[in-house]
């Protein structure tokens, strides 16, 4: 077999393995979210794990994502409660952490993305605290 063709096939198989890893991780996160929130529903036209994997890989392709980009990660699959959103955000952070460097533009982009995901988690925690304070008053 031609070495170039073998090289190209190996690269494509590696990319497919990466995609499979992200989709499987997204599937586990969706299942965890459904266990925590039985009323969880997806308004996405496609399977929620595929939507989440797609959102995450699009986020990973950004060199300098914003907090708005991080908010969009759950778009179309948004859980119902503030607590469930935090669980999902933590899961997304974990998925991002295991996403291959091949899917992320650079180390600087990974650091920026991680920082934005942390800000989103902090934002969700503040929202949950505010909701709990409002409910207890």
Secondary structure as the mmCIF struct_conf table of DSSP 4:
data_model
#
loop_
_struct_conf.conf_type_id
_struct_conf.id
_struct_conf.beg_label_comp_id
_struct_conf.beg_label_asym_id
_struct_conf.beg_label_seq_id
_struct_conf.end_label_comp_id
_struct_conf.end_label_asym_id
_struct_conf.end_label_seq_id
HELX_RH_AL_P HELX_RH_AL_P1 UNK A 3 UNK A 36
TURN_TY1_P TURN_TY1_P1 UNK A 38 UNK A 39
BEND BEND1 UNK A 45 UNK A 46
HELX_RH_AL_P HELX_RH_AL_P2 UNK A 48 UNK A 60
TURN_TY1_P TURN_TY1_P2 UNK A 61 UNK A 61
BEND BEND2 UNK A 63 UNK A 64
HELX_RH_AL_P HELX_RH_AL_P3 UNK A 67 UNK A 71
HELX_RH_3T_P HELX_RH_3T_P1 UNK A 72 UNK A 74
TURN_TY1_P TURN_TY1_P3 UNK A 75 UNK A 76
BEND BEND3 UNK A 77 UNK A 77
BEND BEND4 UNK A 80 UNK A 81
HELX_RH_AL_P HELX_RH_AL_P4 UNK A 82 UNK A 98
BEND BEND5 UNK A 99 UNK A 99
HELX_RH_3T_P HELX_RH_3T_P2 UNK A 101 UNK A 103
BEND BEND6 UNK A 104 UNK A 105
HELX_RH_AL_P HELX_RH_AL_P5 UNK A 107 UNK A 136
#
